[in-house]
Amino acid sequence: MMENPRDVNLKQAGRMAIAILMLAVVVLAGCQGQSILDMVFPQQKEALGLPQPTAITTKPTAEMQFPTPTTPAYYNLTVWIPPQFDIDAESKAAALLKNHLQEFSKKNLQVNLDVRVKSASGPGSILETLTGASIVAPDALPSLVLISRSDLVQAASKNLLSPIEGYSGVIDENDWFDISKELGSYQGTVYCLPFAVNAFGLVYKNIGFNNGQPSWEEVIRQSDKLFFAAGDPEALTTLALYQSAGGVLSDKADQPVLEVDALTTVLAAYADAARFHRIPNAELDYQTDDQVWEAFLSSNKGVVLTWANHVLVDLGTMKLALLPSLGKEPYTLAGGWMWCLTEPHEQDRIYSIALAEYLVEPEFLASWAPVSGYLPVKPSSIPGYEGIELQNTLTKMLLSAHVRPDKIQASEIGAEIKIAISEVFQRLKTPEVSAINAVKRLEDMRTQ
């Protein structure tokens, strides 16, 4: 059957029109880019409300222009703190710290802060969680942690911390107590920026000592009871007195040692207190500082050798003095809390360091330290504490403070000291004999 020539012409005209239309679309797409197609066929990103990429104009050459990669818009910084520094606690110190963190966020809008409270010890503690995360989930490590001196030693020995000295020069400034710098360092390397200090001192009530710094003899004569943690596994109070008498805790090989003369001096001081009935019957049962503090509060004219933070928030009727020295110079042991770098990503460390430096700014610490319950890390904070007498005491305490021995060293020595104290309290042996036996037991333990 033959087609009508007129019909053939119509079909050809139709095909020509379709071809011209398609060519026009192609030309328009080539001239105006993907935007024409997006108007006709909207993409899924636009439907989700996400920003659209900027159109890229191409040149009719072999060289293509690619966009330059940009840095992330936001940085997530995770901070772990122990419960005693909880920013949501009902205290002036907590409010100041929280406000200071918020100010950092306002000044650094590209940074998202996530502050989490972790246990200070035991399961789920900062140190335990750091150890686990470093093995199974390194990317989950925090940016900064606020840890104690004891945890710093363990964390540094396990390579859980990044030395801070390569990123910040703040620790080299003059406005630091020497003890603060010592607390933030381990084996000659600066790991952390100091935040708060605690030190052993003497707290007393209802006693009129001749001056604000009683000697050991005055304590024995004028107090009703002398409290200290005689059963402490680390024997920290005794070690502080032992070192004030000139004793050393390690030899040239860094092995634990005790010296007979210095230990005899301490045990003789304890024997005097026992002879004057100044030592409570339960003294050897006190293994923690909290136990000793509770016993002291129930006393009338008591004296307690304890950490200074017990009274720094509110002295009330109590007074704080230096630990009575058994040597020529004042001497005490100190611990503290430091901001340490744990950020696993190199590109994020610049903000982690910036935050750590912001948290130890002099202006902030001058307001925070006096209400924190702790000793200051900087001399510029001292004027914020109430009363010239307290300011002088804190200054002398910090100038005479030395880093407490680590837990392992203190526990090894403390076990032998505890036996010697028990012998003296029960009058089983003289102070000198007990000291000689303690030194020999420690030497025998090293040779086994």
C-alpha positions as CSV (number, residue, x, y, z in Angstrom):
1,M,0.0,0.0,0.0
2,M,1.5,3.3,-1.0
3,E,1.7,6.3,1.4
4,N,0.3,9.6,0.6
5,P,3.2,12.0,-0.2
6,R,1.6,14.6,2.0
7,D,1.6,12.2,5.0
8,V,5.3,11.5,4.4
9,N,6.1,15.2,4.4
10,L,4.2,15.7,7.7
11,K,6.2,12.9,9.4
12,Q,9.5,14.3,8.2
13,A,8.5,17.7,9.5
14,G,7.7,16.2,12.9
15,R,11.0,14.4,13.2
16,M,12.8,17.6,12.2
17,A,11.0,19.6,15.0
18,I,11.9,17.0,17.6
19,A,15.5,17.1,16.6
20,I,15.7,20.9,16.7
21,L,14.1,20.8,20.2
22,M,16.6,18.3,21.5
23,L,19.5,20.2,20.0
24,A,18.2,23.4,21.8
25,V,18.2,21.6,25.2
26,V,21.7,20.3,24.7
27,V,23.0,23.7,23.7
28,L,21.3,25.4,26.7
29,A,22.7,22.7,29.1
30,G,26.1,23.3,27.7
31,C,26.0,27.0,28.0
32,Q,24.3,27.4,31.4
33,G,25.5,24.3,33.1
34,Q,23.8,22.0,35.5
35,S,21.5,24.7,36.7
36,I,19.0,24.3,33.8
37,L,18.7,20.5,34.6
38,D,18.3,21.2,38.3
39,M,15.4,23.5,37.5
40,V,13.7,20.7,35.6
41,F,14.9,17.8,37.7
42,P,15.5,19.0,41.3
43,Q,18.1,17.0,43.2
44,Q,17.6,15.1,46.5
45,K,19.9,17.5,48.5
46,E,17.6,20.4,47.7
47,A,14.6,18.3,48.8
48,L,16.4,17.7,52.2
49,G,17.1,21.3,52.6
50,L,21.0,20.9,52.3
51,P,23.1,23.6,50.7
52,Q,23.7,23.2,47.0
53,P,27.3,23.1,45.6
54,T,28.4,26.2,43.7
55,A,28.4,25.6,40.0
56,I,31.8,25.1,38.4
57,T,32.5,26.8,35.1
58,T,34.6,24.8,32.7
59,K,37.0,26.1,30.1
60,P,37.1,24.7,26.6
61,T,40.6,23.4,27.2
62,A,42.1,20.2,28.5
63,E,42.9,21.8,31.9
64,M,40.0,21.4,34.4
65,Q,39.5,23.7,37.5
66,F,38.8,21.7,40.7
67,P,37.6,23.2,44.0
68,T,40.2,23.6,46.8
69,P,39.5,21.3,49.8
70,T,38.4,23.2,52.9
71,T,38.9,22.5,56.6
72,P,36.0,21.2,58.6
73,A,33.6,23.9,59.8
74,Y,33.5,22.5,63.4
75,Y,35.8,20.9,65.8
76,N,34.5,18.6,68.5
77,L,36.5,18.8,71.7
78,T,35.7,16.3,74.5
79,V,36.8,17.1,78.0
80,W,36.9,14.6,80.9
81,I,36.8,15.9,84.5
82,P,36.6,14.2,87.9
83,P,33.4,14.6,90.1
84,Q,35.0,17.2,92.4
85,F,35.3,19.6,89.5
86,D,31.8,18.9,88.1
87,I,30.7,22.2,86.4
88,D,27.0,21.5,87.3
89,A,27.7,21.2,91.0
90,E,26.1,23.8,93.3
91,S,29.1,25.8,94.2
92,K,30.7,29.1,93.2
93,A,33.7,27.4,91.8
94,A,31.6,25.1,89.6
95,A,29.7,28.1,88.2
96,L,32.9,30.0,87.5
97,L,34.4,27.1,85.6
98,K,31.2,26.5,83.6
99,N,31.0,30.2,82.7
100,H,34.6,30.2,81.6
101,L,34.1,27.2,79.3
102,Q,31.0,28.9,77.8
103,E,33.1,32.0,77.2
104,F,35.6,29.9,75.3
105,S,32.8,28.5,73.1
106,K,31.5,32.0,72.4
107,K,35.0,33.2,71.3
108,N,35.5,30.0,69.2
109,L,32.3,29.4,67.4
110,Q,33.9,26.7,65.3
111,V,34.5,24.6,68.4
112,N,31.9,22.3,70.0
113,L,32.7,21.5,73.7
114,D,31.5,18.2,75.3
115,V,32.3,18.1,79.0
116,R,31.9,14.8,80.7
117,V,32.3,13.8,84.4
118,K,34.2,10.5,84.9
119,S,35.0,8.7,88.2
120,A,38.2,9.7,89.9
121,S,39.1,6.0,90.6
122,G,37.9,2.5,90.1
123,P,35.8,1.1,87.2
124,G,35.0,3.8,84.7
125,S,37.6,6.2,86.0
126,I,39.4,8.6,83.8
127,L,42.6,6.5,83.9
128,E,40.9,3.2,83.3
129,T,38.8,4.6,80.4
130,L,41.8,6.2,78.8
131,T,43.7,2.9,79.0
132,G,40.9,0.9,77.4
133,A,40.1,3.5,74.7
134,S,43.7,3.7,73.6
135,I,43.6,0.0,72.8
136,V,40.2,-0.6,71.3
137,A,38.9,2.8,70.2
138,P,41.7,5.5,69.8
139,D,39.3,7.8,68.0
140,A,37.1,7.9,71.1
141,L,39.9,9.4,73.2
142,P,39.0,12.9,74.7
143,S,40.8,16.1,73.8
144,L,41.7,17.1,77.4
145,V,41.5,15.4,80.7
146,L,41.8,16.9,84.2
147,I,43.7,14.3,86.2
148,S,45.5,13.9,89.5
149,R,49.3,13.7,89.9
150,S,49.1,10.0,90.7
151,D,47.1,9.4,87.5
152,L,49.5,11.6,85.5
153,V,52.4,9.3,86.4
154,Q,50.6,6.2,85.4
155,A,49.2,7.7,82.2
156,A,52.5,9.1,81.1
157,S,54.3,5.8,81.7
158,K,51.6,4.1,79.5
159,N,52.1,6.7,76.7
160,L,48.5,7.8,77.1
161,L,49.4,11.5,77.2
162,S,51.0,13.8,74.6
163,P,53.7,16.1,75.9
164,I,52.4,19.6,76.0
165,E,55.7,21.4,75.8
166,G,55.9,21.0,72.0
167,Y,52.6,22.9,71.6
168,S,52.5,25.5,74.4
169,G,55.0,27.8,76.0
170,V,52.7,28.9,78.8
171,I,54.4,26.7,81.4
172,D,57.6,28.8,80.9
173,E,56.0,32.0,82.1
174,N,57.1,33.4,85.5
175,D,53.6,33.3,87.2
176,W,53.9,29.8,88.5
177,F,54.9,28.3,91.8
178,D,57.8,25.8,91.4
179,I,55.6,23.0,92.8
180,S,53.1,23.7,90.1
181,K,55.6,23.1,87.3
182,E,56.9,20.0,89.1
183,L,53.4,18.6,89.3
184,G,52.8,19.0,85.5
185,S,56.1,17.2,84.6
186,Y,57.2,13.6,84.7
187,Q,60.8,12.4,84.2
188,G,61.8,15.8,82.7
189,T,59.0,16.1,80.3
190,V,56.1,18.6,80.6
191,Y,52.8,16.8,80.0
192,C,50.2,19.1,81.6
193,L,49.2,22.6,82.6
194,P,48.7,22.8,86.4
195,F,45.2,23.8,87.6
196,A,44.9,23.2,91.3
197,V,47.3,22.2,94.1
198,N,46.7,20.4,97.4
199,A,49.3,20.0,100.2
200,F,49.7,18.6,103.7
201,G,49.2,21.0,106.5
202,L,48.2,21.3,110.1
203,V,44.6,22.2,111.0
204,Y,43.7,23.1,114.6
205,K,40.9,24.5,116.6
206,N,40.3,26.0,120.1
207,I,44.1,26.3,120.7
208,G,46.0,29.6,121.2
209,F,49.4,28.8,119.8
210,N,52.0,31.6,120.3
211,N,52.2,32.2,116.6
212,G,50.5,30.9,113.5
213,Q,53.1,28.2,113.0
214,P,53.4,25.8,116.0
215,S,56.4,23.5,116.4
216,W,56.0,19.8,117.0
217,E,56.7,20.4,120.7
218,E,54.0,23.0,120.9
219,V,51.5,20.7,119.3
220,I,52.3,17.9,121.8
221,R,52.1,20.3,124.8
222,Q,48.9,22.3,123.9
223,S,46.6,19.9,122.0
224,D,44.3,17.3,123.4
225,K,44.6,14.9,120.5
226,L,46.9,14.5,117.5
227,F,45.2,12.9,114.5
228,F,46.8,11.5,111.4
229,A,46.3,8.5,109.1
230,A,48.8,6.2,110.9
231,G,47.3,3.2,109.0
232,D,47.6,4.8,105.5
233,P,49.1,2.2,103.2
234,E,51.2,4.9,101.6
235,A,52.2,6.5,104.9
236,L,52.2,10.0,103.3
237,T,52.1,12.0,106.6
238,T,55.0,10.0,107.9
239,L,56.9,10.4,104.7
240,A,56.4,14.1,104.7
241,L,57.8,14.3,108.3
242,Y,60.6,11.9,107.4
243,Q,61.7,14.0,104.5
244,S,61.5,17.2,106.7
245,A,64.0,15.4,108.9
246,G,66.4,15.0,105.9
247,G,65.4,11.5,104.9
248,V,65.5,10.4,101.2
249,L,63.2,7.9,99.5
250,S,65.3,6.5,96.7
251,D,69.0,5.8,95.9
252,K,71.0,6.5,92.8
253,A,69.5,3.6,91.1
254,D,66.0,5.0,91.8
255,Q,65.3,2.1,94.2
256,P,63.2,2.7,97.4
257,V,65.3,3.3,100.5
258,L,64.9,4.4,104.1
259,E,67.5,6.1,106.3
260,V,67.7,5.1,110.0
261,D,68.5,8.5,111.5
262,A,65.6,10.4,109.8
263,L,63.1,7.6,110.5
264,T,64.2,7.4,114.1
265,T,63.5,11.1,114.4
266,V,60.0,10.7,113.2
267,L,59.3,7.6,115.3
268,A,60.7,9.4,118.4
269,A,58.3,12.3,117.7
270,Y,55.4,9.8,117.6
271,A,56.6,8.2,120.8
272,D,56.5,11.6,122.6
273,A,52.9,12.1,121.4
274,A,51.9,8.7,122.6
275,R,53.7,9.2,126.0
276,F,51.6,12.4,126.6
277,H,48.5,10.5,125.5
278,R,48.0,12.7,122.5
279,I,47.5,9.7,120.1
280,P,43.9,8.3,120.0
281,N,43.6,4.5,120.5
282,A,42.1,4.1,117.0
283,E,45.0,6.0,115.3
284,L,46.3,2.9,113.5
285,D,42.8,2.2,112.2
286,Y,42.7,5.5,110.3
287,Q,43.7,4.5,106.8
288,T,42.3,7.4,104.9
289,D,42.3,11.2,105.2
290,D,38.5,11.3,105.4
291,Q,38.5,9.0,108.4
292,V,41.0,11.2,110.2
293,W,39.0,14.3,109.4
294,E,35.8,13.0,110.8
295,A,37.6,12.0,114.0
296,F,39.2,15.4,114.3
297,L,35.8,17.2,113.9
298,S,34.5,15.4,117.0
299,S,37.5,16.5,119.1
300,N,37.6,19.6,121.4
301,K,41.2,20.9,121.2
302,G,42.4,18.7,118.4
303,V,45.2,19.0,115.8
304,V,45.1,17.0,112.6
305,L,47.8,16.5,110.0
306,T,45.8,16.5,106.8
307,W,45.3,17.9,103.3
308,A,44.7,21.6,103.3
309,N,41.6,21.4,101.0
310,H,39.5,20.3,104.0
311,V,39.3,23.9,105.3
312,L,40.1,26.3,102.5
313,V,36.5,26.8,101.4
314,D,35.4,27.7,105.0
315,L,37.9,27.9,107.8
316,G,35.3,28.9,110.3
317,T,36.7,28.5,113.8
318,M,39.6,26.4,112.5
319,K,43.1,27.5,111.4
320,L,45.6,26.3,108.9
321,A,49.3,26.1,109.5
322,L,52.3,24.5,107.9
323,L,53.1,20.9,108.7
324,P,55.5,21.0,111.7
325,S,59.0,20.3,110.4
326,L,61.4,17.9,112.2
327,G,64.3,19.6,110.5
328,K,65.6,23.1,110.0
329,E,63.4,24.1,107.0
330,P,59.6,23.7,106.5
331,Y,58.7,20.8,104.3
332,T,55.4,19.3,103.0
333,L,54.1,17.0,100.2
334,A,51.8,18.2,97.5
335,G,49.5,16.7,94.8
336,G,47.3,18.4,92.3
337,W,45.2,18.3,89.2
338,M,46.4,19.2,85.7
339,W,45.0,19.7,82.3
340,C,46.6,17.0,80.1
341,L,46.5,16.6,76.3
342,T,45.0,13.4,75.0
343,E,43.7,14.6,71.6
344,P,44.3,11.8,69.1
345,H,44.0,13.9,66.0
346,E,46.9,16.2,65.2
347,Q,44.7,18.7,63.3
348,D,42.5,19.2,66.4
349,R,45.3,19.8,68.9
350,I,45.6,23.5,68.2
351,Y,42.1,24.0,69.7
352,S,42.8,21.5,72.5
353,I,45.9,23.5,73.5
354,A,44.0,26.8,73.2
355,L,41.4,25.5,75.6
356,A,44.0,24.3,78.1
357,E,45.7,27.7,78.0
358,Y,42.4,29.4,78.4
359,L,41.6,27.4,81.5
360,V,44.8,28.5,83.3
361,E,44.6,32.2,82.4
362,P,45.7,34.3,85.4
363,E,42.5,36.4,85.5
364,F,40.3,33.3,85.7
365,L,42.4,31.5,88.2
366,A,42.6,34.6,90.4
367,S,38.8,34.4,90.8
368,W,38.4,30.6,90.7
369,A,41.2,29.4,93.0
370,P,40.1,31.2,96.2
371,V,36.7,29.6,96.1
372,S,37.8,26.2,94.8
373,G,39.0,24.8,98.1
374,Y,42.5,24.2,96.8
375,L,45.8,26.0,96.8
376,P,46.6,28.2,93.8
377,V,49.0,27.2,91.1
378,K,50.1,30.8,90.5
379,P,51.3,33.6,92.9
380,S,48.9,36.0,91.2
381,S,46.0,34.2,92.8
382,I,47.2,34.5,96.4
383,P,45.6,38.0,97.0
384,G,42.2,36.5,96.3
385,Y,42.3,34.4,99.5
386,E,40.8,36.1,102.6
387,G,43.2,37.5,105.2
388,I,46.9,38.3,105.2
389,E,47.6,35.5,107.7
390,L,46.1,32.9,105.4
391,Q,47.8,34.4,102.3
392,N,51.2,34.1,104.1
393,T,50.5,30.5,105.2
394,L,49.6,29.4,101.7
395,T,52.6,31.1,100.2
396,K,55.0,29.5,102.6
397,M,53.2,26.1,102.2
398,L,53.6,26.2,98.4
399,L,57.2,27.4,98.6
400,S,58.0,24.4,100.9
401,A,56.0,21.9,98.9
402,H,57.4,18.9,97.0
403,V,55.8,16.4,94.8
404,R,54.3,13.5,96.7
405,P,55.9,10.1,95.9
406,D,54.1,8.0,93.4
407,K,51.8,5.3,94.7
408,I,54.0,2.3,93.9
409,Q,57.1,3.8,95.7
410,A,55.0,5.0,98.6
411,S,53.3,1.7,99.1
412,E,56.6,-0.3,99.1
413,I,58.0,2.0,101.8
414,G,54.7,2.6,103.6
415,A,54.3,-1.1,104.4
416,E,57.5,-1.1,106.5
417,I,56.8,2.2,108.1
418,K,53.3,1.1,109.2
419,I,54.9,-1.8,111.1
420,A,57.4,0.5,112.8
421,I,54.7,2.9,113.8
422,S,52.6,0.1,115.4
423,E,55.7,-1.1,117.3
424,V,56.3,2.4,118.7
425,F,52.6,3.1,119.6
426,Q,52.3,-0.2,121.5
427,R,55.8,0.4,123.1
428,L,57.0,-3.0,121.8
429,K,60.3,-1.5,120.6
430,T,62.2,1.8,120.9
431,P,62.1,4.2,117.9
432,E,65.7,3.5,117.0
433,V,65.2,-0.3,116.9
434,S,62.0,0.0,115.0
435,A,63.7,2.2,112.5
436,I,66.6,-0.2,112.1
437,N,64.3,-3.1,111.5
438,A,62.2,-1.2,109.0
439,V,65.3,-0.3,107.0
440,K,66.5,-3.9,107.1
441,R,63.2,-5.3,105.9
442,L,63.1,-2.9,103.0
443,E,66.6,-3.9,102.0
444,D,65.8,-7.6,102.3
445,M,62.7,-7.1,100.1
446,R,64.9,-5.5,97.4
447,T,67.3,-8.4,97.3
448,Q,64.7,-11.1,97.0
